[in-house]
Amino acid sequence: MQAQAVITNIQKFSVHDGPGIRSILFLKGCPLRCQWCANPENIAPQPQLMLYPLKCIHCGLCISRCPQGAISTRDGALSFQAERCTNCGTCTKVCASQARVLKGAWMTAQEARQEIDRDLPFYQNSGGGVTFSGGEPLLHPAFIIEIAREYRQMGLNSAVETCGCVSWDAFEAVLPWIDLFLFDLKCIDSAKHQQYCGRGNEQILSNLSRLCQCARVIVRMPIIPGINDTDEDLRLAGAYLSERKEHIEAVHCLPYHNMGLSKYEALHMDYQLPDVALPKSEAMNRIKTFLESYGLHVQIGG
């Protein structure tokens, strides 16, 4: 059987997340629950219904088509009972205004590659390729291997963006076919990582240490004001990374943003950091300079 995964998006013509011009595959499913996640639609492993009430034209077709009776009218407005919804997507098929969207679809590796291959000349001329993102793409190693192996034979580049919270076996399986790992590092302190990401980081740090010995690695640090940008957080990160600096290609400091807020609303999820301010450029430059003092190659953004 061909490897399959639930894909939410194939982003074309990206010049980030790896060299050259690339396509980015967003795979659903993640073991972490980071409170600042910008892609909450990729956390759960299954396809999910997303609602956009402002697009609704109140045609009422979704009410009669929902097999679970999760949609009704109340005081002249549509009412949705999320606990009844099974994410079957039946309502989305009759929603002409796209007020109801099923996010995520099962695809085989070959189906995904057919879509990616439409832009092959751009990858070939720019030294680009494909980046597997998510969610956590390493929950689907067979899917990654099936695509990356063929691209390696074509001389194209494959990258993986990972939170690192998977078994080492998953890394080991894809290693022969991946040219670059973009490894997220949120907090060095495991208790703080547990508080804000839902799990401790012992497995993550172990995987990063092992991966640095055998692959090209760029460490990506999301900077969340008031959470992981304190002097102590930065000191711990600098000390940890400096011990591995000979094996780390670069450190990318990624400024926090809240552009995913509308996704939380569409998924009926609560955003847990509504009061966090966007980091100012002066603060980001200070962080960059501080980490550079540990002998690291640091840039803002990535």
C-alpha positions, 0 to 999 in steps of 0.5 A, spaced: 500 500 500 502 507 498 503 511 504 498 516 506 497 522 510 492 528 511 494 534 508 491 541 509 495 545 504 500 545 499 503 551 499 507 553 492 512 558 490 515 559 497 522 562 498 522 560 506 523 553 510 529 551 505 533 553 500 531 555 493 523 555 490 519 550 494 513 547 495 511 546 503 506 540 505 502 541 511 501 534 514 496 534 520 497 531 527 502 534 532 504 531 539 504 538 542 499 543 544 503 550 544 499 555 546 502 560 540 501 555 535 499 559 528 497 552 525 491 550 529 488 546 524 494 541 523 494 539 531 488 534 530 490 528 526 483 527 522 480 532 517 476 538 521 470 542 520 472 550 520 466 555 520 466 562 517 460 565 519 461 572 516 461 568 509 454 564 510 448 566 506 443 563 510 441 558 504 439 553 510 442 547 505 447 545 510 441 544 516 438 538 511 444 535 509 447 534 516 447 527 518 448 528 525 443 534 526 448 538 528 446 544 525 439 548 526 436 555 526 435 559 533 432 566 533 433 566 525 440 565 525 444 558 524 446 554 531 452 549 531 452 543 536 460 542 535 459 536 540 455 532 535 459 534 529 463 528 526 467 532 521 464 528 515 464 534 511 457 533 508 455 540 509 461 543 506 459 540 499 453 544 499 456 550 502 456 555 495 459 561 500 465 556 503 462 558 510 463 551 512 470 548 510 473 541 511 480 542 512 485 536 511 484 531 506 487 524 505 492 523 500 497 518 497 504 520 497 504 519 489 498 524 489 501 529 493 507 528 488 503 529 482 501 536 485 508 538 487 511 536 480 507 541 477 512 546 479 519 542 477 522 547 473 522 552 478 525 547 483 530 545 478 533 552 476 533 555 484 536 549 488 529 548 491 524 542 492 519 540 498 519 541 505 515 537 510 511 541 515 505 541 519 503 539 525 509 534 526 511 531 519 515 525 522 509 522 525 508 520 517 515 517 516 513 512 510 509 518 507 516 523 507 520 517 504 516 515 498 516 522 496 523 525 498 527 518 496 524 520 488 526 527 489 533 525 491 534 521 485 532 527 481 537 531 485 532 535 488 532 538 495 528 535 501 527 538 508 523 537 514 520 542 519 520 538 526 518 539 533 522 534 535 517 530 539 517 523 536 521 517 537 528 517 534 526 511 529 522 516 525 528 521 524 533 515 523 528 512 518 528 519 514 535 521 515 538 518 508 533 522 504 532 529 507 537 534 506 535 539 511 532 539 518 529 545 521 528 543 528 524 547 533 526 549 540 521 552 544 524 552 551 530 549 555 526 548 561 522 542 561 517 544 566 516 551 562 515 546 556 510 542 559 506 548 561 506 552 555 507 546 550 503 540 553 509 536 554 516 536 557 522 536 552 527 531 554 525 527 548 526 533 544 533 535 546 535 528 546 533 528 539 536 534 537 543 532 540 543 526 536 541 529 530 546 534 530 551 529 529 549 526 523 545 531 519 544 539 517 540 542 522 537 549 523 535 551 530 528 555 530 526 559 536 519 562 536 520 568 541 514 569 545 514 575 549 514 574 557 514 566 556 521 564 553 524 571 552 527 572 559 534 573 560 534 566 564 531 562 558 536 565 553 542 564 557 539 556 558 538 556 550 545 559 549 549 555 553 545 549 550 546 550 543 553 553 544 555 546 546 553 543 539 555 550 535 560 546 531 554 541 528 548 547 528 548 551 521 544 557 524 539 559 529 533 562 526 529 567 531 522 567 529 518 573 532 511 571 535 505 573 531 498 572 532 495 571 525 492 564 526 487 567 531 481 567 525 483 559 525 482 558 532 475 562 531 473 557 525 475 551 529 471 553 535 478 553 539 480 558 545 486 562 543 490 561 550 495 567 549 490 573 547 494 578 551 501 577 548 504 583 545 508 582 538 515 583 539 519 589 537 525 589 533 529 592 538 527 586 543 529 581 537 535 585 535 537 584 543 536 577 543 540 576 536 546 579 539 545 575 546 545 569 542 551 571 538 555 572 544 555 564 545 558 563 538 552 562 534 550 564 527 543 567 528 538 571 524 531 574 525 526 570 521 527 564 517 
